[in-house]
């Protein structure tokens, strides 16, 4: 078995298997809220932070892992973990920047701007799934196909979310319309 292997599930999720000693450990690398996060799926790692630190530190040294990150345009220095690891693994830089990045974002974006960012993201996802539906249709799939129906359901969910976000922009803001968070 390879020491490191991965499977790209979609543009925001990568499953990773890392061989450490005689055991394999599963991780999920996912993109959420503009950040790539590494999450262990093994109970032994979730319950034993020392073991998790050790394995994640070794994974971060793995050259194949570095190559995979580079190919997917993921910066190792920007990678975060879903469980609290000590600074020598995540890097002191991460701990110092996290609150600053959030504060900076909140200070430089109004609620309406954040709402627009979210609406744009949902429109992009809707376009993506609409392209899938069109491709499926061109390949002969239609409403009788369960996967076709599931993709249509995803589109409806995004449409509903977009409508609900649009409703938020109708709420009157008190005071300065460009207020900060």
C-alpha positions in Angstrom: 0.0 0.0 0.0 1.1 3.5 -0.7 2.2 5.7 2.1 -0.1 8.5 0.8 -3.0 8.4 -1.5 -5.9 10.7 -2.3 -9.2 10.9 -4.1 -10.6 14.2 -5.4 -14.4 14.0 -4.7 -15.2 17.4 -6.2 -13.6 20.9 -6.3 -14.1 21.4 -2.6 -13.5 17.9 -1.1 -10.5 15.5 -1.2 -10.3 12.3 0.7 -6.8 11.3 1.9 -5.4 8.0 3.2 -2.1 8.2 5.0 -0.1 5.1 6.0 1.6 5.6 9.4 3.4 2.5 10.7 1.2 -0.5 10.0 -2.1 1.5 10.1 -3.9 3.6 7.5 -5.6 6.8 8.6 -8.3 8.6 6.7 -8.5 12.4 6.4 -10.9 14.7 4.6 -9.5 17.9 3.1 -12.4 20.3 2.5 -12.9 23.9 1.3 -15.4 25.8 3.3 -15.8 29.6 3.9 -12.7 30.3 1.8 -10.4 28.0 3.8 -9.0 24.5 3.2 -9.4 22.4 6.4 -7.9 19.0 7.2 -10.1 16.8 9.3 -9.2 13.3 10.6 -11.8 10.6 10.4 -10.3 8.1 12.7 -11.6 7.8 16.3 -8.1 7.2 17.6 -7.0 10.5 16.2 -10.0 12.4 17.4 -9.7 11.0 20.9 -5.9 11.1 21.2 -4.5 14.5 20.3 -0.9 13.5 20.8 -1.3 10.7 18.3 -3.1 13.1 15.9 -0.3 15.7 16.2 2.3 13.1 15.5 0.5 11.8 12.4 -0.5 15.2 11.0 3.1 16.4 11.5 4.3 13.5 9.5 1.7 14.0 6.8 2.7 17.7 6.5 6.3 16.4 5.8 5.2 14.0 3.1 6.4 15.1 -0.3 3.5 13.4 -2.1 1.1 15.4 0.1 3.0 18.6 -0.9 2.7 17.8 -4.6 -1.0 17.1 -4.3 -1.5 20.4 -2.5 0.5 22.3 -5.2 -1.5 20.6 -8.0 -4.8 21.7 -6.3 -3.4 25.2 -5.7 -3.7 24.8 -1.9 -1.0 26.6 0.1 0.4 24.4 2.9 0.9 27.6 5.0 -2.9 28.4 4.7 -4.1 24.9 5.5 -6.0 24.5 8.7 -7.0 21.6 10.9 -10.5 20.9 12.3 -9.1 19.9 15.7 -6.8 22.0 17.8 -3.2 21.1 17.2 -0.2 22.8 18.9 1.5 25.7 17.2 4.5 23.7 15.9 2.2 21.8 13.6 -0.2 24.5 12.4 2.4 27.3 12.6 2.4 30.3 14.9 1.5 32.4 11.8 -1.9 30.7 11.6 -2.8 31.5 15.2 -1.8 35.1 14.9 -3.6 35.7 11.6 -6.9 34.0 12.2 -8.5 36.7 14.4 -6.9 39.5 12.3 -8.3 38.1 9.1 -11.8 37.9 10.6 -11.5 41.4 12.0 -10.2 42.7 8.8 -13.0 41.1 6.8 -15.6 42.4 9.2 -14.2 45.9 9.1 -13.9 46.1 5.3 -17.2 44.5 4.3 -20.7 45.7 4.9 -23.5 43.3 5.5 -24.8 44.0 2.0 -21.3 43.2 0.5 -21.2 39.9 2.4 -24.7 39.1 1.3 -23.7 39.8 -2.3 -20.6 37.5 -2.0 -22.8 34.7 -0.7 -25.4 35.3 -3.5 -22.6 35.2 -6.1 -21.3 32.0 -4.7 -24.7 30.3 -4.9 -25.2 31.6 -8.4 -21.8 29.9 -9.4 -22.9 26.7 -7.8 -26.3 26.9 -9.6 -24.5 27.4 -12.9 -22.2 24.4 -12.2 -25.2 22.1 -11.5 -27.2 23.5 -14.4 -24.2 22.6 -16.6 -24.3 19.1 -15.2 -28.1 18.8 -15.9 -27.6 20.0 -19.5 -24.8 17.5 -20.0 -26.9 14.7 -18.5 -29.8 15.6 -20.7 -27.6 15.7 -23.8 -26.4 12.2 -22.9 -30.0 10.9 -22.7 -30.7 11.2 -19.0 -33.9 12.7 -17.9 -36.6 12.8 -15.1 -36.8 9.0 -15.1 -33.1 8.8 -13.9 -32.6 9.1 -10.1 -29.3 11.0 -10.4 -30.9 13.5 -12.8 -33.6 14.1 -10.2 -31.1 14.5 -7.4 -29.1 17.1 -9.3 -32.4 18.9 -10.0 -33.1 18.7 -6.3 -29.7 20.3 -5.6 -30.6 23.1 -8.0 -33.9 23.7 -6.2 -32.1 23.9 -2.8 -29.7 26.5 -4.2 -32.6 28.4 -5.7 -34.4 28.4 -2.4 -31.2 29.6 -0.6 -30.7 32.3 -3.1 -34.3 33.5 -2.6 -33.9 33.5 1.1 -30.7 35.4 0.9 -32.5 37.9 -1.4 -35.1 38.3 1.3 -32.4 39.4 3.8 -31.5 42.3 1.6 -35.0 43.6 1.8 -34.7 44.1 5.6 -34.2 47.8 6.4 -30.9 48.5 8.1 -30.8 50.9 11.0 -28.5 53.8 10.7 -25.7 53.7 8.1 -26.6 51.2 5.3 -22.9 50.3 5.0 -22.5 49.6 8.6 -19.8 47.0 9.6 -20.5 43.8 11.5 
